Amino acid sequence: METRARSVVKAMIWNLLGLAMMAGVGWLVTGSAALGSTLAAVNTCIGFLSYVAYERVWAGVRWGRRHV
């Protein structure tokens, strides 16, 4: 079973990558670095919280695991 800290670190790294990509896309689409960055930050916060919750739910699901 994964620890809560591991789930959080994984989510943070994933979301930092997503933040950088989303800021770039937002800038290209809007032409504004500030607006693109704001959209990316909001998306990252929502995605981070959703991902942590999703990982924690799956950490408690026993289906598909093999216990050796």
PyMOL Python script that loads the backbone (N, CA, C, O; Angstrom):
from pymol import cmd

cmd.read_pdbstr("""\
ATOM      1  N   MET A   1       0.841  -1.183   0.000  1.00  0.00           N
ATOM      2  CA  MET A   1       0.000   0.000   0.000  1.00  0.00           C
ATOM      3  C   MET A   1       0.883   1.243   0.000  1.00  0.00           C
ATOM      4  O   MET A   1       1.898   1.300   0.695  1.00  0.00           O
ATOM      5  N   GLU A   2       0.494   2.206  -0.766  1.00  0.00           N
ATOM      6  CA  GLU A   2       1.239   3.465  -0.850  1.00  0.00           C
ATOM      7  C   GLU A   2       0.970   4.344   0.359  1.00  0.00           C
ATOM      8  O   GLU A   2      -0.142   4.367   0.888  1.00  0.00           O
ATOM      9  N   THR A   3       1.992   5.064   0.790  1.00  0.00           N
ATOM     10  CA  THR A   3       1.780   6.002   1.891  1.00  0.00           C
ATOM     11  C   THR A   3       1.139   7.276   1.351  1.00  0.00           C
ATOM     12  O   THR A   3       1.207   7.564   0.156  1.00  0.00           O
ATOM     13  N   ARG A   4       0.539   8.005   2.221  1.00  0.00           N
ATOM     14  CA  ARG A   4      -0.086   9.273   1.843  1.00  0.00           C
ATOM     15  C   ARG A   4       0.962  10.248   1.302  1.00  0.00           C
ATOM     16  O   ARG A   4       0.704  10.969   0.338  1.00  0.00           O
ATOM     17  N   ALA A   5       2.139  10.267   1.921  1.00  0.00           N
ATOM     18  CA  ALA A   5       3.214  11.169   1.481  1.00  0.00           C
ATOM     19  C   ALA A   5       3.646  10.852   0.052  1.00  0.00           C
ATOM     20  O   ALA A   5       3.872  11.762  -0.745  1.00  0.00           O
ATOM     21  N   ARG A   6       3.760   9.560  -0.273  1.00  0.00           N
ATOM     22  CA  ARG A   6       4.143   9.171  -1.634  1.00  0.00           C
ATOM     23  C   ARG A   6       3.095   9.622  -2.641  1.00  0.00           C
ATOM     24  O   ARG A   6       3.439  10.130  -3.708  1.00  0.00           O
ATOM     25  N   SER A   7       1.827   9.441  -2.314  1.00  0.00           N
ATOM     26  CA  SER A   7       0.753   9.883  -3.202  1.00  0.00           C
ATOM     27  C   SER A   7       0.806  11.385  -3.439  1.00  0.00           C
ATOM     28  O   SER A   7       0.597  11.850  -4.559  1.00  0.00           O
ATOM     29  N   VAL A   8       1.084  12.135  -2.390  1.00  0.00           N
ATOM     30  CA  VAL A   8       1.150  13.594  -2.509  1.00  0.00           C
ATOM     31  C   VAL A   8       2.346  14.020  -3.355  1.00  0.00           C
ATOM     32  O   VAL A   8       2.212  14.898  -4.207  1.00  0.00           O
ATOM     33  N   VAL A   9       3.505  13.418  -3.137  1.00  0.00           N
ATOM     34  CA  VAL A   9       4.701  13.771  -3.916  1.00  0.00           C
ATOM     35  C   VAL A   9       4.488  13.448  -5.392  1.00  0.00           C
ATOM     36  O   VAL A   9       4.826  14.255  -6.258  1.00  0.00           O
ATOM     37  N   LYS A  10       3.933  12.279  -5.684  1.00  0.00           N
ATOM     38  CA  LYS A  10       3.646  11.916  -7.071  1.00  0.00           C
ATOM     39  C   LYS A  10       2.699  12.930  -7.712  1.00  0.00           C
ATOM     40  O   LYS A  10       2.907  13.348  -8.852  1.00  0.00           O
ATOM     41  N   ALA A  11       1.677  13.315  -6.985  1.00  0.00           N
ATOM     42  CA  ALA A  11       0.708  14.274  -7.509  1.00  0.00           C
ATOM     43  C   ALA A  11       1.350  15.645  -7.742  1.00  0.00           C
ATOM     44  O   ALA A  11       1.043  16.315  -8.728  1.00  0.00           O
ATOM     45  N   MET A  12       2.232  16.058  -6.844  1.00  0.00           N
ATOM     46  CA  MET A  12       2.894  17.359  -6.990  1.00  0.00           C
ATOM     47  C   MET A  12       3.784  17.390  -8.234  1.00  0.00           C
ATOM     48  O   MET A  12       3.752  18.356  -8.997  1.00  0.00           O
ATOM     49  N   ILE A  13       4.568  16.345  -8.437  1.00  0.00           N
ATOM     50  CA  ILE A  13       5.451  16.300  -9.602  1.00  0.00           C
ATOM     51  C   ILE A  13       4.638  16.274 -10.892  1.00  0.00           C
ATOM     52  O   ILE A  13       4.939  17.004 -11.837  1.00  0.00           O
ATOM     53  N   TRP A  14       3.619  15.444 -10.928  1.00  0.00           N
ATOM     54  CA  TRP A  14       2.762  15.353 -12.110  1.00  0.00           C
ATOM     55  C   TRP A  14       2.123  16.706 -12.409  1.00  0.00           C
ATOM     56  O   TRP A  14       2.062  17.134 -13.562  1.00  0.00           O
ATOM     57  N   ASN A  15       1.650  17.368 -11.364  1.00  0.00           N
ATOM     58  CA  ASN A  15       0.974  18.644 -11.567  1.00  0.00           C
ATOM     59  C   ASN A  15       1.922  19.765 -11.945  1.00  0.00           C
ATOM     60  O   ASN A  15       1.514  20.688 -12.652  1.00  0.00           O
ATOM     61  N   LEU A  16       3.170  19.723 -11.503  1.00  0.00           N
ATOM     62  CA  LEU A  16       4.148  20.717 -11.950  1.00  0.00           C
ATOM     63  C   LEU A  16       4.415  20.589 -13.445  1.00  0.00           C
ATOM     64  O   LEU A  16       4.544  21.589 -14.151  1.00  0.00           O
ATOM     65  N   LEU A  17       4.497  19.352 -13.917  1.00  0.00           N
ATOM     66  CA  LEU A  17       4.648  19.135 -15.358  1.00  0.00           C
ATOM     67  C   LEU A  17       3.423  19.659 -16.113  1.00  0.00           C
ATOM     68  O   LEU A  17       3.550  20.339 -17.131  1.00  0.00           O
ATOM     69  N   GLY A  18       2.258  19.335 -15.605  1.00  0.00           N
ATOM     70  CA  GLY A  18       1.017  19.805 -16.224  1.00  0.00           C
ATOM     71  C   GLY A  18       0.893  21.323 -16.184  1.00  0.00           C
ATOM     72  O   GLY A  18       0.411  21.931 -17.140  1.00  0.00           O
ATOM     73  N   LEU A  19       1.322  21.934 -15.094  1.00  0.00           N
ATOM     74  CA  LEU A  19       1.275  23.387 -14.965  1.00  0.00           C
ATOM     75  C   LEU A  19       2.112  24.054 -16.041  1.00  0.00           C
ATOM     76  O   LEU A  19       1.669  25.014 -16.671  1.00  0.00           O
ATOM     77  N   ALA A  20       3.307  23.556 -16.253  1.00  0.00           N
ATOM     78  CA  ALA A  20       4.188  24.130 -17.272  1.00  0.00           C
ATOM     79  C   ALA A  20       3.579  23.992 -18.662  1.00  0.00           C
ATOM     80  O   ALA A  20       3.583  24.944 -19.441  1.00  0.00           O
ATOM     81  N   MET A  21       3.061  22.819 -18.970  1.00  0.00           N
ATOM     82  CA  MET A  21       2.454  22.614 -20.290  1.00  0.00           C
ATOM     83  C   MET A  21       1.194  23.447 -20.471  1.00  0.00           C
ATOM     84  O   MET A  21       0.987  24.046 -21.526  1.00  0.00           O
ATOM     85  N   MET A  22       0.362  23.486 -19.452  1.00  0.00           N
ATOM     86  CA  MET A  22      -0.888  24.232 -19.537  1.00  0.00           C
ATOM     87  C   MET A  22      -0.630  25.734 -19.651  1.00  0.00           C
ATOM     88  O   MET A  22      -1.350  26.428 -20.367  1.00  0.00           O
ATOM     89  N   ALA A  23       0.383  26.240 -18.958  1.00  0.00           N
ATOM     90  CA  ALA A  23       0.725  27.664 -19.061  1.00  0.00           C
ATOM     91  C   ALA A  23       1.149  27.995 -20.485  1.00  0.00           C
ATOM     92  O   ALA A  23       0.771  29.033 -21.028  1.00  0.00           O
ATOM     93  N   GLY A  24       1.940  27.104 -21.089  1.00  0.00           N
ATOM     94  CA  GLY A  24       2.360  27.310 -22.474  1.00  0.00           C
ATOM     95  C   GLY A  24       1.187  27.292 -23.433  1.00  0.00           C
ATOM     96  O   GLY A  24       1.094  28.143 -24.318  1.00  0.00           O
ATOM     97  N   VAL A  25       0.298  26.339 -23.268  1.00  0.00           N
ATOM     98  CA  VAL A  25      -0.895  26.264 -24.130  1.00  0.00           C
ATOM     99  C   VAL A  25      -1.782  27.485 -23.900  1.00  0.00           C
ATOM    100  O   VAL A  25      -2.280  28.083 -24.854  1.00  0.00           O
ATOM    101  N   GLY A  26      -1.978  27.850 -22.645  1.00  0.00           N
ATOM    102  CA  GLY A  26      -2.800  29.025 -22.325  1.00  0.00           C
ATOM    103  C   GLY A  26      -2.246  30.292 -22.933  1.00  0.00           C
ATOM    104  O   GLY A  26      -2.999  31.133 -23.423  1.00  0.00           O
ATOM    105  N   TRP A  27      -0.934  30.433 -22.903  1.00  0.00           N
ATOM    106  CA  TRP A  27      -0.276  31.604 -23.498  1.00  0.00           C
ATOM    107  C   TRP A  27      -0.466  31.610 -25.009  1.00  0.00           C
ATOM    108  O   TRP A  27      -0.783  32.643 -25.598  1.00  0.00           O
ATOM    109  N   LEU A  28      -0.269  30.441 -25.640  1.00  0.00           N
ATOM    110  CA  LEU A  28      -0.445  30.362 -27.093  1.00  0.00           C
ATOM    111  C   LEU A  28      -1.886  30.655 -27.508  1.00  0.00           C
ATOM    112  O   LEU A  28      -2.114  31.323 -28.516  1.00  0.00           O
ATOM    113  N   VAL A  29      -2.848  30.167 -26.752  1.00  0.00           N
ATOM    114  CA  VAL A  29      -4.256  30.342 -27.107  1.00  0.00           C
ATOM    115  C   VAL A  29      -4.740  31.765 -26.835  1.00  0.00           C
ATOM    116  O   VAL A  29      -5.456  32.344 -27.652  1.00  0.00           O
ATOM    117  N   THR A  30      -4.351  32.329 -25.694  1.00  0.00           N
ATOM    118  CA  THR A  30      -4.864  33.650 -25.319  1.00  0.00           C
ATOM    119  C   THR A  30      -3.956  34.797 -25.760  1.00  0.00           C
ATOM    120  O   THR A  30      -4.408  35.934 -25.900  1.00  0.00           O
ATOM    121  N   GLY A  31      -2.681  34.498 -25.977  1.00  0.00           N
ATOM    122  CA  GLY A  31      -1.736  35.554 -26.306  1.00  0.00           C
ATOM    123  C   GLY A  31      -1.273  36.336 -25.085  1.00  0.00           C
ATOM    124  O   GLY A  31      -0.507  37.292 -25.205  1.00  0.00           O
ATOM    125  N   SER A  32      -1.736  35.930 -23.922  1.00  0.00           N
ATOM    126  CA  SER A  32      -1.388  36.613 -22.677  1.00  0.00           C
ATOM    127  C   SER A  32      -0.735  35.618 -21.727  1.00  0.00           C
ATOM    128  O   SER A  32      -1.331  34.601 -21.370  1.00  0.00           O
ATOM    129  N   ALA A  33       0.497  35.922 -21.322  1.00  0.00           N
ATOM    130  CA  ALA A  33       1.196  35.050 -20.374  1.00  0.00           C
ATOM    131  C   ALA A  33       0.495  35.051 -19.017  1.00  0.00           C
ATOM    132  O   ALA A  33       0.422  34.014 -18.357  1.00  0.00           O
ATOM    133  N   ALA A  34      -0.015  36.200 -18.599  1.00  0.00           N
ATOM    134  CA  ALA A  34      -0.691  36.304 -17.300  1.00  0.00           C
ATOM    135  C   ALA A  34      -1.984  35.483 -17.286  1.00  0.00           C
ATOM    136  O   ALA A  34      -2.228  34.723 -16.348  1.00  0.00           O
ATOM    137  N   LEU A  35      -2.800  35.632 -18.311  1.00  0.00           N
ATOM    138  CA  LEU A  35      -4.056  34.890 -18.375  1.00  0.00           C
ATOM    139  C   LEU A  35      -3.785  33.396 -18.534  1.00  0.00           C
ATOM    140  O   LEU A  35      -4.427  32.570 -17.885  1.00  0.00           O
ATOM    141  N   GLY A  36      -2.838  33.058 -19.393  1.00  0.00           N
ATOM    142  CA  GLY A  36      -2.475  31.652 -19.570  1.00  0.00           C
ATOM    143  C   GLY A  36      -1.982  31.020 -18.282  1.00  0.00           C
ATOM    144  O   GLY A  36      -2.319  29.876 -17.979  1.00  0.00           O
ATOM    145  N   SER A  37      -1.184  31.759 -17.525  1.00  0.00           N
ATOM    146  CA  SER A  37      -0.670  31.252 -16.253  1.00  0.00           C
ATOM    147  C   SER A  37      -1.771  31.109 -15.214  1.00  0.00           C
ATOM    148  O   SER A  37      -1.771  30.154 -14.437  1.00  0.00           O
ATOM    149  N   THR A  38      -2.709  32.051 -15.194  1.00  0.00           N
ATOM    150  CA  THR A  38      -3.838  31.975 -14.256  1.00  0.00           C
ATOM    151  C   THR A  38      -4.701  30.754 -14.554  1.00  0.00           C
ATOM    152  O   THR A  38      -5.078  30.015 -13.645  1.00  0.00           O
ATOM    153  N   LEU A  39      -5.007  30.550 -15.821  1.00  0.00           N
ATOM    154  CA  LEU A  39      -5.785  29.372 -16.212  1.00  0.00           C
ATOM    155  C   LEU A  39      -5.049  28.096 -15.827  1.00  0.00           C
ATOM    156  O   LEU A  39      -5.659  27.150 -15.329  1.00  0.00           O
ATOM    157  N   ALA A  40      -3.753  28.070 -16.056  1.00  0.00           N
ATOM    158  CA  ALA A  40      -2.952  26.899 -15.713  1.00  0.00           C
ATOM    159  C   ALA A  40      -2.934  26.655 -14.205  1.00  0.00           C
ATOM    160  O   ALA A  40      -3.016  25.508 -13.766  1.00  0.00           O
ATOM    161  N   ALA A  41      -2.829  27.709 -13.414  1.00  0.00           N
ATOM    162  CA  ALA A  41      -2.799  27.566 -11.954  1.00  0.00           C
ATOM    163  C   ALA A  41      -4.121  27.012 -11.428  1.00  0.00           C
ATOM    164  O   ALA A  41      -4.129  26.127 -10.572  1.00  0.00           O
ATOM    165  N   VAL A  42      -5.234  27.527 -11.936  1.00  0.00           N
ATOM    166  CA  VAL A  42      -6.549  27.034 -11.510  1.00  0.00           C
ATOM    167  C   VAL A  42      -6.700  25.564 -11.903  1.00  0.00           C
ATOM    168  O   VAL A  42      -7.146  24.744 -11.100  1.00  0.00           O
ATOM    169  N   ASN A  43      -6.329  25.238 -13.132  1.00  0.00           N
ATOM    170  CA  ASN A  43      -6.409  23.857 -13.599  1.00  0.00           C
ATOM    171  C   ASN A  43      -5.531  22.935 -12.750  1.00  0.00           C
ATOM    172  O   ASN A  43      -5.933  21.817 -12.428  1.00  0.00           O
ATOM    173  N   THR A  44      -4.346  23.398 -12.392  1.00  0.00           N
ATOM    174  CA  THR A  44      -3.429  22.592 -11.591  1.00  0.00           C
ATOM    175  C   THR A  44      -3.985  22.338 -10.199  1.00  0.00           C
ATOM    176  O   THR A  44      -3.887  21.220  -9.693  1.00  0.00           O
ATOM    177  N   CYS A  45      -4.560  23.339  -9.580  1.00  0.00           N
ATOM    178  CA  CYS A  45      -5.151  23.153  -8.238  1.00  0.00           C
ATOM    179  C   CYS A  45      -6.280  22.131  -8.273  1.00  0.00           C
ATOM    180  O   CYS A  45      -6.342  21.236  -7.431  1.00  0.00           O
ATOM    181  N   ILE A  46      -7.161  22.265  -9.238  1.00  0.00           N
ATOM    182  CA  ILE A  46      -8.277  21.325  -9.365  1.00  0.00           C
ATOM    183  C   ILE A  46      -7.748  19.918  -9.657  1.00  0.00           C
ATOM    184  O   ILE A  46      -8.188  18.944  -9.045  1.00  0.00           O
ATOM    185  N   GLY A  47      -6.813  19.820 -10.582  1.00  0.00           N
ATOM    186  CA  GLY A  47      -6.251  18.526 -10.940  1.00  0.00           C
ATOM    187  C   GLY A  47      -5.498  17.878  -9.792  1.00  0.00           C
ATOM    188  O   GLY A  47      -5.593  16.666  -9.597  1.00  0.00           O
ATOM    189  N   PHE A  48      -4.755  18.662  -9.035  1.00  0.00           N
ATOM    190  CA  PHE A  48      -3.997  18.144  -7.901  1.00  0.00           C
ATOM    191  C   PHE A  48      -4.919  17.522  -6.858  1.00  0.00           C
ATOM    192  O   PHE A  48      -4.701  16.394  -6.415  1.00  0.00           O
ATOM    193  N   LEU A  49      -5.936  18.262  -6.476  1.00  0.00           N
ATOM    194  CA  LEU A  49      -6.866  17.762  -5.461  1.00  0.00           C
ATOM    195  C   LEU A  49      -7.611  16.520  -5.956  1.00  0.00           C
ATOM    196  O   LEU A  49      -7.819  15.570  -5.201  1.00  0.00           O
ATOM    197  N   SER A  50      -8.005  16.538  -7.212  1.00  0.00           N
ATOM    198  CA  SER A  50      -8.702  15.385  -7.790  1.00  0.00           C
ATOM    199  C   SER A  50      -7.791  14.166  -7.840  1.00  0.00           C
ATOM    200  O   SER A  50      -8.220  13.056  -7.523  1.00  0.00           O
ATOM    201  N   TYR A  51      -6.546  14.364  -8.234  1.00  0.00           N
ATOM    202  CA  TYR A  51      -5.606  13.252  -8.354  1.00  0.00           C
ATOM    203  C   TYR A  51      -5.292  12.639  -6.996  1.00  0.00           C
ATOM    204  O   TYR A  51      -5.253  11.415  -6.872  1.00  0.00           O
ATOM    205  N   VAL A  52      -5.071  13.450  -5.994  1.00  0.00           N
ATOM    206  CA  VAL A  52      -4.778  12.922  -4.659  1.00  0.00           C
ATOM    207  C   VAL A  52      -5.968  12.110  -4.151  1.00  0.00           C
ATOM    208  O   VAL A  52      -5.789  11.014  -3.619  1.00  0.00           O
ATOM    209  N   ALA A  53      -7.168  12.637  -4.311  1.00  0.00           N
ATOM    210  CA  ALA A  53      -8.361  11.905  -3.877  1.00  0.00           C
ATOM    211  C   ALA A  53      -8.484  10.587  -4.638  1.00  0.00           C
ATOM    212  O   ALA A  53      -8.776   9.552  -4.039  1.00  0.00           O
ATOM    213  N   TYR A  54      -8.266  10.617  -5.936  1.00  0.00           N
ATOM    214  CA  TYR A  54      -8.354   9.427  -6.780  1.00  0.00           C
ATOM    215  C   TYR A  54      -7.333   8.374  -6.346  1.00  0.00           C
ATOM    216  O   TYR A  54      -7.672   7.196  -6.231  1.00  0.00           O
ATOM    217  N   GLU A  55      -6.102   8.784  -6.106  1.00  0.00           N
ATOM    218  CA  GLU A  55      -5.058   7.858  -5.670  1.00  0.00           C
ATOM    219  C   GLU A  55      -5.383   7.244  -4.315  1.00  0.00           C
ATOM    220  O   GLU A  55      -5.157   6.051  -4.111  1.00  0.00           O
ATOM    221  N   ARG A  56      -5.903   8.028  -3.397  1.00  0.00           N
ATOM    222  CA  ARG A  56      -6.215   7.525  -2.073  1.00  0.00           C
ATOM    223  C   ARG A  56      -7.367   6.528  -2.131  1.00  0.00           C
ATOM    224  O   ARG A  56      -7.358   5.526  -1.416  1.00  0.00           O
ATOM    225  N   VAL A  57      -8.352   6.794  -2.973  1.00  0.00           N
ATOM    226  CA  VAL A  57      -9.450   5.842  -3.131  1.00  0.00           C
ATOM    227  C   VAL A  57      -8.904   4.521  -3.659  1.00  0.00           C
ATOM    228  O   VAL A  57      -9.217   3.462  -3.114  1.00  0.00           O
ATOM    229  N   TRP A  58      -8.096   4.570  -4.707  1.00  0.00           N
ATOM    230  CA  TRP A  58      -7.542   3.351  -5.293  1.00  0.00           C
ATOM    231  C   TRP A  58      -6.582   2.644  -4.339  1.00  0.00           C
ATOM    232  O   TRP A  58      -6.438   1.423  -4.411  1.00  0.00           O
ATOM    233  N   ALA A  59      -5.927   3.379  -3.454  1.00  0.00           N
ATOM    234  CA  ALA A  59      -5.027   2.744  -2.492  1.00  0.00           C
ATOM    235  C   ALA A  59      -5.801   1.809  -1.564  1.00  0.00           C
ATOM    236  O   ALA A  59      -5.242   0.842  -1.048  1.00  0.00           O
ATOM    237  N   GLY A  60      -7.068   2.092  -1.355  1.00  0.00           N
ATOM    238  CA  GLY A  60      -7.887   1.265  -0.480  1.00  0.00           C
ATOM    239  C   GLY A  60      -8.638   0.150  -1.189  1.00  0.00           C
ATOM    240  O   GLY A  60      -9.294  -0.662  -0.537  1.00  0.00           O
ATOM    241  N   VAL A  61      -8.553   0.097  -2.509  1.00  0.00           N
ATOM    242  CA  VAL A  61      -9.249  -0.931  -3.280  1.00  0.00           C
ATOM    243  C   VAL A  61      -8.356  -2.164  -3.374  1.00  0.00           C
ATOM    244  O   VAL A  61      -7.207  -2.069  -3.807  1.00  0.00           O
ATOM    245  N   ARG A  62      -8.870  -3.298  -2.978  1.00  0.00           N
ATOM    246  CA  ARG A  62      -8.076  -4.516  -2.983  1.00  0.00           C
ATOM    247  C   ARG A  62      -8.120  -5.237  -4.323  1.00  0.00           C
ATOM    248  O   ARG A  62      -7.267  -6.084  -4.588  1.00  0.00           O
ATOM    249  N   TRP A  63      -9.065  -4.931  -5.149  1.00  0.00           N
ATOM    250  CA  TRP A  63      -9.221  -5.612  -6.430  1.00  0.00           C
ATOM    251  C   TRP A  63      -7.966  -5.474  -7.291  1.00  0.00           C
ATOM    252  O   TRP A  63      -7.400  -4.387  -7.407  1.00  0.00           O
ATOM    253  N   GLY A  64      -7.545  -6.563  -7.881  1.00  0.00           N
ATOM    254  CA  GLY A  64      -6.413  -6.543  -8.793  1.00  0.00           C
ATOM    255  C   GLY A  64      -5.047  -6.626  -8.150  1.00  0.00           C
ATOM    256  O   GLY A  64      -4.036  -6.605  -8.851  1.00  0.00           O
ATOM    257  N   ARG A  65      -4.994  -6.721  -6.842  1.00  0.00           N
ATOM    258  CA  ARG A  65      -3.708  -6.842  -6.141  1.00  0.00           C
ATOM    259  C   ARG A  65      -3.425  -8.296  -5.824  1.00  0.00           C
ATOM    260  O   ARG A  65      -4.332  -9.090  -5.576  1.00  0.00           O
ATOM    261  N   ARG A  66      -2.157  -8.619  -5.838  1.00  0.00           N
ATOM    262  CA  ARG A  66      -1.737  -9.955  -5.430  1.00  0.00           C
ATOM    263  C   ARG A  66      -0.918  -9.830  -4.168  1.00  0.00           C
ATOM    264  O   ARG A  66       0.043  -9.062  -4.107  1.00  0.00           O
ATOM    265  N   HIS A  67      -1.298 -10.574  -3.183  1.00  0.00           N
ATOM    266  CA  HIS A  67      -0.562 -10.556  -1.922  1.00  0.00           C
ATOM    267  C   HIS A  67       0.338 -11.785  -1.881  1.00  0.00           C
ATOM    268  O   HIS A  67      -0.135 -12.921  -1.915  1.00  0.00           O
ATOM    269  N   VAL A  68       1.632 -11.539  -1.806  1.00  0.00           N
ATOM    270  CA  VAL A  68       2.597 -12.649  -1.822  1.00  0.00           C
ATOM    271  C   VAL A  68       2.995 -13.010  -0.429  1.00  0.00           C
ATOM    272  O   VAL A  68       3.799 -13.921  -0.233  1.00  0.00           O
TER     273      VAL A  68
END
""", "prot")
cmd.dss("prot")
cmd.show_as("cartoon", "prot")
cmd.util.cbc("prot")
cmd.orient("prot")
